[in-house]
Amino acid sequence: MAVRPLIGVSTYLEASARWGVWDLETALLPAGYPRLVQSAGGVAAMLPPDDPAHAAAAVARVDGLVIAGGEDVEPVRYGAAPEQRSGPPNQARDSWELALIDAALASGTPLLGICRGMQLLNVALGGTLVQHLEGHAAEKGVFGSHPVKPVPGTRYASIVPDEGHVPTYHHQAVDRLGRNLVASAYAADGTVEAVELPGLAWVLGVQWHPEMGVDVRVMRALVEASGPPRAH
């Protein structure tokens, strides 16, 4: 039986989470992420925040990497002052995930950024973010839906050639693109909905949440790019 590629997924580290009789600091990940990896043919491994110096070693042990959604990126990371509606920073997670991204880019490990993950990829490459926009979240704690149109000739368009609705929940977005990144999908209001690095490396970011939908094409493309598994 073929060995399924190991896909590392960055995770939250929360000060408090409850289950059973427990209320403890917890490393957690919404179940949609591992389910999507599994549905796409991979095995999911959680990568909770750690010393950034360990990021290269972590990336060396996986076949592909997903930077998951979550909190707003701290504006200082892209040279901006926080605006009123920017969320509180999570410095430990920012530092860890930026180090994971740097390690993946340096090693050529296939990389998918989801929502915050796409924004952080853009920041890692010197880009900036819009700190607040309207219309991309239905209401607090509720995912919305809107159409996304691929840019012809891009990697994303080769994976998802058709315009379609995607699950969305974000209030920040790409402003200035980072080094060498190209926009590969847009929303109707002009918001950048996917970015990628052209060339041999498989690097893609999507602004929506594929783990909240049924379309596995983007994750399957990452898993396929990540296999067969490398020797570790």
Secondary structure, DSSP 8 states (H G I E B T S, - for coil): -----EEEEE-EEEEEEEETTEEEEEEE--THHHHHHHHTT-EEEEE----GGGHHHHHHT-SEEEE---S---GGGGT----TT-----HHHHHHHHHHHHHHHHHT--EEEETHHHHHHHHHTT--EES--SSS-SBTTB-EEEEEEE-TTSHHHHH--S-EEEEE--S-EE-S--TT-EEEEEETTS-EEEEE--SSS-EEEESS-GGGSS--HHHHHHHHHH-S----
